[in-house]
Amino acid sequence: MPVRAQAATVLAAVLQQQASLASLLPAVSDKVAPEQRPLLQELCFGVCRWAPQLQLLLNRLLQKPLKPKDSDVQALLLIGLYALKHMRTPDHAAISTAVEACRSLKKPWAEKLVNGVLRSYQRDQQSLEESVANSPANLTAHPNWLRKQLQNFWPQQADLIFAANNAHPPMTLRLNTSHQSRDDYSAALQLPHRLTPFSPFGITLDSACDVHTIAGFDDGQVSVQDEAAQLSAGLLDLQGGERVLDACCAPGGKTGHILETSERLPQPLSEVVALDLEERRLQRVRDNLQRLRKQATLICCDALATDQWWDGQLFDRILLDAPCSATGVIRRHPDIKLLRNATDIAKLAALQLQLLQALWPTLRPGGRLVYATCSVLPTENNDVIAAFVAATDDAKHLPIEAGWGIDQPFGRQLLPQVGGHDGFYYACLEKLVS
């Protein structure tokens, strides 16, 4: 099946909100020739990134909406528009390849439709673009519900958030400085790069590359991890000898960083327990730890079900990287624009509060819990911590004094930056000794 037809099948499932790119692309990539895989990813990620803008144009070009069962045809049309508007593909190739893909999808009736719609855009591009120029969906390339929330919560920063979400994400490394200083590694690194301003372990490459070509990656000296995520281990304030829980740990980047931090402490951590709900995701943690040559106690279970996984021994530190809307990492997962809805946010906030309530009894008095999300919505961040502290007598909020992020009544919020860190939120809580 041609790569555009494969991309259409992937995007059709996303358009129907059946699955994410992360869950769909690996299996489909195996069916595509290696030299075609970058194009497959470009088409899928690009269409999702600009979907609100592209769909606006498509609505102008279609005489009537397509039926849900023809979401693969809708995906082909979006792929064609994306190629004409955002790629360097010659116009005739962008149109003809989309038309040819109809046959591979066993929808020959759509050939005339796809050809007509794309040629109409090619012919009338200037007038069509002018007709949608001032539409919020065109200006921001964000779904209306999310655009409104971002403009409401972050009126001064909303335009910068839109720009960061629509940009390609940077590739940032985390160095294990137990064996080599960042300055020494930087001096020896052959790839163009810059040092991260907030994480003392971070190096951002000027352009992405195959991880196996990066010095020290295969032997576990460096990992790929965004700068914002690299801040979590430091916030745990590890002193040595602690028992640590990394809840919702997959894919294991923060688990690995905690274990690397252990090497620099006066005494090693007594145990690191890494917990996640899905065995498939936990396998990625195993793979990462194996590359890093680190060990942790891995448990596959729902963090809420403490009666099923907790052995009764209290933790000194807990990192809760809670499930969230991922609105701070849209540039890495642009299908969020299609998969998330406004109604999801309250449900996620309720789950986040439940996780805090479930894990709090497993923390020893005097211990610290770090709450983290990759969301930029206060509903999932400040408001969750505020509700938890108000309802929990032995929970004390610890303000984070740092040169990064925006101070909130509870915790600190990082907003995504073009070329810089992702959007992330952190709050620190201490369990009072009665």
N, C-alpha and C positions, 0 to 999 in steps of 0.2 A: 504493500500500500504506500503511495507517495507520502512524503513527509507532511504536506499540507492536509491531506486527509487524516493522517494520524493526529496532527495537531487539532483538527476539528473534532475528532472523537473525544480528545481530552477536554477541550474547551466546552463541548456540549454538556459533559457531566458537571463541570464547574458552573455553567450557566443555569443548570437545573438544581444547583446547590446540593449535588449528590456526593461530591468528593472534592478534595483539595489537589492542587498541582503536586504537592509533596507526596501525596499518596498515589497519584496516577502516573506521574512521569517516569519513575524508575522502570516499571514493567513495559511501558510503551517505548522507552528509549532502547530497550533490548531488541525491539523489532525493527529499528531504524539503523541504517548503515552508520558506522562510527563518524564518518565525515559529515553526516547529515544531522547529528545530534545537537550541535550548537544552533543550527537553524530551528530545529524543533523547540528548543528552549526559548530562543528569541521570539518565535511566533507566539508561544503560549504565554510567556511572561509579558511580552509587549502588548498583546491584546488585553490582558487583564489590567496592566498598568494604565492603559488609556481607554478602558472599556466605557466609562461614562461619556467620554467625548465621542468615541466611535459610534456608540449606540444612538446618541443624539443625531448624528449624521444619517445613520441607517434608517431611523424613524422618518426622516425627511425624504428618503429615497424609495421607501417601500410604500406601495399603495395601501396595503393592509398588513397587519402583523402576521408573522409566521406562527404556525401551530406549535405547541410545546414538543410534539413528536419530531419536529423538524429543527430542533435546536442545533443539530450538526450543520444544517444549511445556514442557519443564523451565524454559527461560528465561522464558517467559510467566508461569509460576507464580511464579517469583522476582520478576519485575517487579510482579505483582499484590501479593505480600507486601510488597515494598519500598514500594509506593504506600500500602498500608494502614498500615504500621508507621512509615514515615519521612517521608511526604509529606503535604501538606495536601489532597490530592485527596479529595473526598467518597467514602465507602465504596462507594456504589452505582456511581459513575463508575469507580472503580478496578477493580471487578469486571466491569462490563459491557464496558468497553473491552478488557479482557483476553480475555473470551469472544468478542467480535467479531473480535479479531485471529486467532483460530483459523481462521476462514473464509479470511482473506487468506493464511494459511500453507497453505491447502488441506488442513487437518486438522479437518474438521467434527466428527469423532468425539470430538475433545478438548474440545468446548464443554461437555459435561456434566461432565467431569472438572474442568476449570478452574473452572467455576461452583461445583461442590460443594466443592472444596478451599478456595477463597477464602472462601466463605460459612461453612465450618466454622471457619476462622481468625477471621472476623469475629464469629461467635457465641461461640466458646470462647477468645477471645484471652487473657483473664486467666489461665485455668487452663493454657493452653499456654505462656504466657510464664513462669509460675511453675515449670512442669515442666523448663524448660531454664535457669532463672535462674542456677544455679551451675555450669553447664557452662563450661569454659575457652573453647570456641569462641564461646559467647554473651558472655562477659565481655570477651574481647579482640578478637573479630571477626578473628582470625588463624588460618591453618591450623596444625594441631598441630605439624608439623615446625618451622615458623618460630617459633611461640610458645616451644617448648622451647629452641631455640637462643638466642633473645633473652633468655630468663630465665636460661639458663646463662651466657652471656657478659656480660650486663649485669643482674645480679640487683637492684641498687639502682635502676636506671633503667628497667627493663622496662615498668612501668606507664605511665611518661611517653612511652616510645617508642610503645606501643600507642595512646595518646591522640593523639599527633602524627600517626601513620600514618592514623588514622581521621578526622582533621580535614580541612577544606578547606584547600588550600595558599594561602599569601599570594602576592600579586603584587608582586615586587620589581624595581626598576629599577636599572640601572648607568649612571651619568652619565660622559660623557667630560669630565673636569675640565681638559682642555687649553684649553678655550675659555670655561669658566664654572665658578666654584666651586660646590661642593655647597650651601653656605649660600645663595648668590645664587639658584640654581635652586629651592631649597626655598622661599625667600621668595616667588618668583613663581608657584610651582605652585598652581593653583586646586583641586587634588584633595586631600582629607584624607590625611595621610601622616605617617610618622615616619622618622627617620634610622636606618640600620642601625648597630648598636654596634661591629661588627668590621671591616666593609669601609668605607673612607673614600669609596667611590664609590656606595654603596647608599642607596636610598630605598624603603621599603615602603609601598605604598598601603593605606589602610584597607579598601578593597574593590576587587575586580577591575573592569576596564573595557575597552572597545575600545581597542587599542593606538594606533589612528589618532587618538584624541581626546587623547592625551598630548602635551603640548608638547615638541617636539624629536624625537619618535620618527621621523617620516617623513624628516627630514633628517639622521638618524644621530647626533644628540646624546645620545640615551638609547636603551638596549636593555633588554629584559626578561631578567633573569638573577638566579637565586637568590643570596643573600648568600654562601653557602658556596662556590659556584662562582667568585665574584668574587675569592677569595683566591689563586687559582692564579697569576695573573700576578705578584703580589708575591713569591711564593715562588721564582720563577725568578731573582730577583735580577739583573735586566737592568741593564747598565751603559752600553750603547751600542755599536753596531757588530757585535753578535753575529749569528751564523747560528742560527736557531731552528727546531726541528721540533715541530709540534703533531701528535702521532700519535693516530689514532682521533678526528679533530677535529670530526666532525659533532655538532650542527648549526652550529657555528662561533662560538658565544658566546665561548669562551676565545680563539680565534684573533683575533677582533675586539678583545678586551681587550688582547692582546699588542701588536697594531698601534696601539691607542690609547696604550698605555704608551710605545711608540717615539717618539711625538710629544714626550714630556716628557724624553727622554734627551739628554745632551750631543751625541750623534750618532745618527742613525737606525740601526735594526737593518739589517744588510747584506742579510738575506733571511729571510722566514718561509715555511717549507714546511708546508703543511697536507695531511695524508694521511688517507684514509679508504677503507674496503673497498668501499662501495657508491656507484655513480654517483648513484642516487636521493638518497641522503643528502648527497652532495657538492654537489648542486644547491642544497640549503638553505644550505650554506656560501657558495656564490656569491651567492645572493640576499641573505644577511645582509651580506656584505662590500660588495656593491653599494650597499645602503642606507647603510652606514657610510662609503662612498666610500674604501675601503681595498683594497689589493691584496696578494695572497699567491700563492705558487706552489702550485697545487692538483694533487694526484696521486691518482688512483683506483687503489689496489692494496692487497693484503694486507700489513700492516706486517711480518709474519713473513718475507715474500719480499724481503729486502733486495737480493738479486741482481737483482731486476726493477725496483726503483724508485730505489735509492740511487746517486748519481753518484760516490761515493767521497770527496766533500768532507765533512770532519768537521763536526759541529754543536757549537756552544758551549753550547747549552741544548736540552734535550728535555723536553717535557711529554707524559707518557703517561697519558692519561685512559682507563684500561683497561676493556674490556668486563667487566661484573660483574652481580651479582644484582639490583642497583638497589634493595636493601632499605632504603636511606636516603631514597628518593623514592617510596615506596608511595603517599603521599597524592596525588602527581601521576600515578601510573600504578597505580591500585588493582587492575588486572587481574593484577599480579604475584602477588597472593594465589592466583590460579587457574592461572597459567602456570608458576610456578616449583615445583620439587620439591627435596627434600633432596639428591638425587643430583646436582643441577646444581652444587652449590657446589664440590665437589672438582674437577670438570671445569673450572670457571671459574678456580679457583686455579692449575691446571696451565697453562691458556692464558695467564694473567697472568704467570706465571714465564717461559714461553716468549717472550713479548713483551719482557720485560726482557732476557733473554739475547740476543735477536735485535737489539735496538736499541743495546745497550751498546757494541758495536764501532764504531757510527757517532758516538759522543760523543768529543770530543777530550780528552786528558789535562788535568786541571784544570777540565773542564766540569762542569755540573750537570744531573742528571735529576730531575724532579719526578714522582713516581708518585701518581696520584689515582684514586679510585673513588667512586661514590655508594652504596657498601655500608656497612653497620654491622657486618658479620661479620668478626671478626679472621682467620678462615680465608683471606679474600681480601685482607687488609690487612697487619697486623703480621706474620703468619706467612709471607706471600709475600716480604716484604722481608727478614725474618730468614733465610729459606732462600737468597735471592739473595746477600745479603752474605756468608753463611757459605761459599758456593761460588765467590765472585768475589774474587780477591786484590786487585784494584785498585779495589774499591768501598768507599767510606767513607760510613757513615750520618751525616748532619748533623742533630742534634736541632733541632726547631723551637721556638724560644722565642716564645710568643704568649699572648695573653689569651683565646683561644678554644679550645674543644675539650678533650679529655682526653689527657694525655700517655701514650703507649704506649712499651714498650721500643724500638719502631721507629715513628716518625711520631706523628701526632696524629689523634684521632678526634673528629669532630663528630657528635653525635646529633641527630635531628630535634627541633625545638621547635615547639610550637603557636604560630602567629603569627610564628615566627622562621625561622631558616635550616633547610635540608634536612640530612639525614644525609650526611656526606662524610668521606673519609679522605685525608690527605696524608702523604707521606714524601719527604724530600730526600736524594739521593745525590750524592756527588762522586767523580769519577774521578781516582784518584791519579796523580801524575806519577812515572813510574818513574825 
